[in-house]
Amino acid sequence: MKNVKRIALLVAMMLALVAPGAAAQDSGIPVGEKAPGAAVETLAGAPAELSSVFGKGPVIIEFWATWCPNCKELEPAMLAAQKKYAGKVTFVGVAVSANQSPRAVQAYVDKHALSAIQFFDRRGKAVGAYDVPATSFIVVVNKAGLVVYTGVGAGQDIDAAIKKGLP
C-alpha cells in the first residue's frame, strides 16, 4: 500500500509538470477544513509535528521537491512574500520524500538561502493528510487553523493567496 501511494504521488507530480501554469484549483484538502497535523521530520532527522506551526498566525505551506521545475519557478515569489510578510506569516516547506533525501534538501535550502521552516515528509504522512496532488502545492492556513487557499503550479498569485489568510 505504501508503494501504491508513492506511485500515485509521482504520477500526480508528473501531471503537474505537464501544466506548469496551473493556478489555484479544487484538488487537495478542501478549503474551509481544519488544517491537520502530520508526523514529519526536521532536515536533521528529528521527529517533528506539522501542527506545531499552527495557532500563532497565518501559515503558508509549500509541498515541494528539489527536482520540481514548478517549485523552482515559484521560489522567487515565495522569497519575496517571506520578506513582505516577515513577522506576520509563518512560511513552511514540506519536502516530499520522492527521489530526494533530507541531506539533499538541506543542501538545496542552504544553496538557495531558503528561510522557511523546513520539514521532510519521509513517510508521506503530510502528503496524505493534505491530499497533495503534486509538488508546488500551496496551502494557506489562517490563525484559526482553517485552510483558506490551495493551489498548485508555478502561476499562483502568492500575494493574493496569503491575503486570504490575514485577519
MOWO-V330065 format. One record per pair of residues at least 24 apart in sequence whose ideal C-beta (glycine too) atoms are under 8 Angstrom apart, sorted by the first residue. I is the first residue (numbers start at 0). J is the second residue. Records with the same first field share a line. If there is no record, write none. Layout:
I->J, J
This chain:
1->123
4->123, 126, 127
5->97, 123
8->95, 97, 123, 126, 131
9->97
11->131, 132, 133
12->64, 67, 95, 97, 133, 134
14->133
15->69, 132, 133, 134, 135, 151, 152
16->67, 68, 69
18->152
19->68, 69, 72, 152, 153, 154
20->152, 153, 154
21->150, 151, 152, 153, 154
22->150, 152, 154, 155, 156
23->148, 149, 150, 155, 160
24->132, 149, 150, 151
25->149
26->130, 132, 149, 151
27->129, 130, 131, 132, 136, 138, 149, 151
28->128, 129, 130, 138, 146, 149
29->146
30->146, 147, 148, 149
31->145, 146, 147
32->145, 146
33->144, 145, 146
34->58, 138, 140, 144, 145, 146
35->128, 129
36->128
37->120, 124, 125, 127, 128, 129
38->122, 124
39->93, 118, 119, 120, 121, 124, 125
40->101, 118, 119, 120, 121
41->117, 118, 119
42->94, 101, 104, 105, 108, 117, 118, 119
43->101
44->101
47->118
49->91, 93, 118, 125, 128
52->89, 91, 116
53->140, 144
54->142, 144
55->89, 142
56->87, 88, 89, 142
57->87, 88, 89, 139, 140, 141, 142, 161, 164, 165
58->88, 89, 90, 91, 139, 140, 164
59->88, 89, 90, 91, 137, 138, 139, 140, 157, 160, 161, 164
60->91, 92, 93, 129, 137, 138, 139, 140
61->90, 91, 92, 93, 115, 135, 136, 137
62->93, 95, 120, 125, 126, 129, 131, 134, 135, 136, 137, 138
63->92, 93, 94, 95, 134, 135
64->94, 95, 97, 98, 99, 134
65->94, 99, 103, 104, 107
66->98, 99
67->134, 135
68->153
69->133, 134, 135, 151, 152, 153
70->134, 135
72->153
73->135, 137, 153, 155, 157
74->111, 113
76->155, 157, 158
77->115, 157
78->113, 114
79->157
80->157, 158, 161
81->114, 115
83->158
84->161
87->165
88->161, 164, 165
89->116
90->114, 115, 116
91->115, 116, 117, 118
92->116, 117, 118
93->118, 119, 120, 125, 126
94->118, 119, 120
95->120, 123, 126, 131, 134
96->120, 121, 122, 123
139->163, 164
140->164
141->165, 166
142->166
